Amino acid sequence: DHELEAWLFYLPAKLRVWQGRFDFIEEAPEVIREWQPTDLPAHLGALARGRGLRFFDLTPALIEATRTQKALLFNPRFDTHLNAAGSAVVAEAMARILKPAG
């Protein structure tokens, strides 16, 4: 009735963003050293699109910013929350996506 459109933004946990950037000590468990991200974003995207939602994965923006800024975008110790720099990356990525075509 109100012509609203639902969108879903996928915000990854920090390990997905940092994957491949770690150097583990030999004593680290193999399950930790060999961890690889799953296809969760693609799977969620397919589910969302199948239900008429627009889907956007913020992982690439966070990976690129981590690589180019060489700075942490998440709390490094206790949780997976974004810090101020990470929040800015997400805000900029969302602004690019939400910007009206013109």
Phi and psi in degrees as GROMACS dihedral restraints (atoms count N, CA, C in turn):
[ dihedral_restraints ]
;  ai    aj    ak    al  type     phi  dphi    fc
    3     4     5     6     1  -103.1    20    10
    4     5     6     7     1     5.9    20    10
    6     7     8     9     1    55.3    20    10
    7     8     9    10     1    42.2    20    10
    9    10    11    12     1   -85.5    20    10
   10    11    12    13     1   148.1    20    10
   12    13    14    15     1  -122.8    20    10
   13    14    15    16     1   126.0    20    10
   15    16    17    18     1   -87.2    20    10
   16    17    18    19     1   136.5    20    10
   18    19    20    21     1  -124.0    20    10
   19    20    21    22     1   150.0    20    10
   21    22    23    24     1  -126.8    20    10
   22    23    24    25     1   123.6    20    10
   24    25    26    27     1  -105.8    20    10
   25    26    27    28     1   127.5    20    10
   27    28    29    30     1   -94.1    20    10
   28    29    30    31     1   120.6    20    10
   30    31    32    33     1  -109.3    20    10
   31    32    33    34     1   113.6    20    10
   33    34    35    36     1   -76.8    20    10
   34    35    36    37     1   159.3    20    10
   36    37    38    39     1   -73.0    20    10
   37    38    39    40     1   159.0    20    10
   39    40    41    42     1   -62.3    20    10
   40    41    42    43     1   -31.3    20    10
   42    43    44    45     1   -64.8    20    10
   43    44    45    46     1   -32.4    20    10
   45    46    47    48     1   -66.8    20    10
   46    47    48    49     1   -38.1    20    10
   48    49    50    51     1   -73.0    20    10
   49    50    51    52     1   -38.8    20    10
   51    52    53    54     1   -86.4    20    10
   52    53    54    55     1    -8.5    20    10
   54    55    56    57     1   -52.9    20    10
   55    56    57    58     1   134.6    20    10
   57    58    59    60     1    86.3    20    10
   58    59    60    61     1    -3.4    20    10
   60    61    62    63     1  -108.1    20    10
   61    62    63    64     1     3.0    20    10
   63    64    65    66     1   -98.5    20    10
   64    65    66    67     1   147.3    20    10
   66    67    68    69     1  -116.7    20    10
   67    68    69    70     1   110.5    20    10
   69    70    71    72     1   -90.2    20    10
   70    71    72    73     1   149.8    20    10
   72    73    74    75     1   -72.4    20    10
   73    74    75    76     1   157.8    20    10
   75    76    77    78     1   -58.9    20    10
   76    77    78    79     1   -31.3    20    10
   78    79    80    81     1   -75.8    20    10
   79    80    81    82     1    -9.1    20    10
   81    82    83    84     1   -63.6    20    10
   82    83    84    85     1   137.6    20    10
   84    85    86    87     1   -57.9    20    10
   85    86    87    88     1   142.4    20    10
   87    88    89    90     1   -56.6    20    10
   88    89    90    91     1   -38.7    20    10
   90    91    92    93     1   -59.3    20    10
   91    92    93    94     1   -31.6    20    10
   93    94    95    96     1   -77.0    20    10
   94    95    96    97     1   -46.7    20    10
   96    97    98    99     1   -64.8    20    10
   97    98    99   100     1   -31.7    20    10
   99   100   101   102     1   -98.5    20    10
  100   101   102   103     1     3.0    20    10
  102   103   104   105     1   -58.9    20    10
  103   104   105   106     1   136.7    20    10
  105   106   107   108     1  -129.2    20    10
  106   107   108   109     1   142.6    20    10
  108   109   110   111     1   -65.8    20    10
  109   110   111   112     1   147.9    20    10
  111   112   113   114     1   -83.9    20    10
  112   113   114   115     1  -176.0    20    10
  114   115   116   117     1   -91.8    20    10
  115   116   117   118     1    26.5    20    10
  117   118   119   120     1   -51.3    20    10
  118   119   120   121     1   -48.4    20    10
  120   121   122   123     1   -59.2    20    10
  121   122   123   124     1   -42.3    20    10
  123   124   125   126     1   -65.1    20    10
  124   125   126   127     1   -40.9    20    10
  126   127   128   129     1   -63.8    20    10
  127   128   129   130     1   -47.1    20    10
  129   130   131   132     1   -63.3    20    10
  130   131   132   133     1   -38.3    20    10
  132   133   134   135     1   -60.9    20    10
  133   134   135   136     1   -43.7    20    10
  135   136   137   138     1   -64.1    20    10
  136   137   138   139     1   -42.8    20    10
  138   139   140   141     1   -62.6    20    10
  139   140   141   142     1   -44.6    20    10
  141   142   143   144     1   -63.2    20    10
  142   143   144   145     1   -49.3    20    10
  144   145   146   147     1   -62.9    20    10
  145   146   147   148     1   -34.4    20    10
  147   148   149   150     1   -65.1    20    10
  148   149   150   151     1   -18.4    20    10
  150   151   152   153     1  -108.0    20    10
  151   152   153   154     1    14.2    20    10
  153   154   155   156     1    81.9    20    10
  154   155   156   157     1    15.8    20    10
  156   157   158   159     1   -96.9    20    10
  157   158   159   160     1   144.4    20    10
  159   160   161   162     1   -82.0    20    10
  160   161   162   163     1   136.6    20    10
  162   163   164   165     1  -122.5    20    10
  163   164   165   166     1   137.5    20    10
  165   166   167   168     1  -138.0    20    10
  166   167   168   169     1   128.2    20    10
  168   169   170   171     1   -96.5    20    10
  169   170   171   172     1   118.6    20    10
  171   172   173   174     1   -84.9    20    10
  172   173   174   175     1    -2.8    20    10
  174   175   176   177     1   -56.9    20    10
  175   176   177   178     1   -49.3    20    10
  177   178   179   180     1   -58.0    20    10
  178   179   180   181     1   -38.9    20    10
  180   181   182   183     1   -64.8    20    10
  181   182   183   184     1   -40.3    20    10
  183   184   185   186     1   -71.1    20    10
  184   185   186   187     1   -38.0    20    10
  186   187   188   189     1   -64.4    20    10
  187   188   189   190     1   -45.9    20    10
  189   190   191   192     1   -63.4    20    10
  190   191   192   193     1   -42.9    20    10
  192   193   194   195     1   -65.9    20    10
  193   194   195   196     1   -38.3    20    10
  195   196   197   198     1   -61.6    20    10
  196   197   198   199     1   -42.9    20    10
  198   199   200   201     1   -67.8    20    10
  199   200   201   202     1   -45.2    20    10
  201   202   203   204     1   -82.9    20    10
  202   203   204   205     1   -35.7    20    10
  204   205   206   207     1   -84.8    20    10
  205   206   207   208     1   -19.4    20    10
  207   208   209   210     1    50.5    20    10
  208   209   210   211     1    44.3    20    10
  210   211   212   213     1  -136.2    20    10
  211   212   213   214     1   152.0    20    10
  213   214   215   216     1   -73.5    20    10
  214   215   216   217     1   137.6    20    10
  216   217   218   219     1  -110.5    20    10
  217   218   219   220     1    -4.0    20    10
  219   220   221   222     1  -125.8    20    10
  220   221   222   223     1   162.2    20    10
  222   223   224   225     1   -61.4    20    10
  223   224   225   226     1   121.5    20    10
  225   226   227   228     1   -77.9    20    10
  226   227   228   229     1   -14.0    20    10
  228   229   230   231     1  -113.8    20    10
  229   230   231   232     1   -51.8    20    10
  231   232   233   234     1  -105.8    20    10
  232   233   234   235     1   -26.4    20    10
  234   235   236   237     1  -151.6    20    10
  235   236   237   238     1  -173.3    20    10
  237   238   239   240     1  -109.7    20    10
  238   239   240   241     1    17.5    20    10
  240   241   242   243     1   -71.8    20    10
  241   242   243   244     1   146.0    20    10
  243   244   245   246     1   -67.7    20    10
  244   245   246   247     1   148.6    20    10
  246   247   248   249     1   -93.1    20    10
  247   248   249   250     1  -171.9    20    10
  249   250   251   252     1   -61.0    20    10
  250   251   252   253     1   -41.7    20    10
  252   253   254   255     1   -64.7    20    10
  253   254   255   256     1   -41.6    20    10
  255   256   257   258     1   -65.9    20    10
  256   257   258   259     1   -39.4    20    10
  258   259   260   261     1   -62.6    20    10
  259   260   261   262     1   -37.8    20    10
  261   262   263   264     1   -65.8    20    10
  262   263   264   265     1   -40.1    20    10
  264   265   266   267     1   -61.7    20    10
  265   266   267   268     1   -46.5    20    10
  267   268   269   270     1   -63.6    20    10
  268   269   270   271     1   -44.5    20    10
  270   271   272   273     1   -60.2    20    10
  271   272   273   274     1   -43.1    20    10
  273   274   275   276     1   -66.0    20    10
  274   275   276   277     1   -41.1    20    10
  276   277   278   279     1   -64.1    20    10
  277   278   279   280     1   -44.0    20    10
  279   280   281   282     1   -66.5    20    10
  280   281   282   283     1   -38.2    20    10
  282   283   284   285     1   -62.6    20    10
  283   284   285   286     1   -39.9    20    10
  285   286   287   288     1   -62.6    20    10
  286   287   288   289     1   -41.3    20    10
  288   289   290   291     1   -70.3    20    10
  289   290   291   292     1   -41.5    20    10
  291   292   293   294     1   -82.0    20    10
  292   293   294   295     1   -13.6    20    10
  294   295   296   297     1   -60.0    20    10
  295   296   297   298     1   128.4    20    10
  297   298   299   300     1   -64.0    20    10
  298   299   300   301     1   142.3    20    10
  300   301   302   303     1   -66.2    20    10
  301   302   303   304     1   139.1    20    10
